[in-house]
Amino acid sequence: MVNMNLLRYVNTGAKAQDFFVFYLSDGENQSPRQHFHISVKDLEKGNIAVFVKPANVSRGDRVVLTTDVLLATDGTEKPEELLYIVTDPPAHGHVEYIKHPGVAIATFSQMDVAANLVAYVHDNRATAPTETFR
């Protein structure tokens, strides 16, 4: 599931080095404990600017989220580090990776948007003509 961006490390700013310990299991066997070391770089990040335009989608259809409708920057030229976190999911649909249809996601990056990998899917149950999510 790591390849679906379901694992994320957030640095609290306290250290330049960090690690976590894990093991793998297949339900019967367990690997030895592994240490995953992390080096934290100090980046000169600026304020985040977000540009949002409405995206139109027909009932029961999906729309790819492109940089025309969703664009963010923080001055670092590293769109893979700008993460969108859906805090209020849509009531009548979901956001998903195009390569994993039907699997709702709560986080994705600006790089994912730039690569046309993220879509909003309408579930065809809405009575209102518009939908908003944050």
Buried (B, 14 or more C-beta within 10 A) or exposed (E): EEEEBEEEEEEEEEEEEBEEEEEEEEEEEEEEEEEEEEEBEEEEEEEEEEEEEEBEBEEEEBBBBBBEBBBBBBEEEBBEEBBBEBEEEBEBBBBBBBEEEEEBBEEBBBBBBBBEBBBBBBEEEBEEEEBEBE
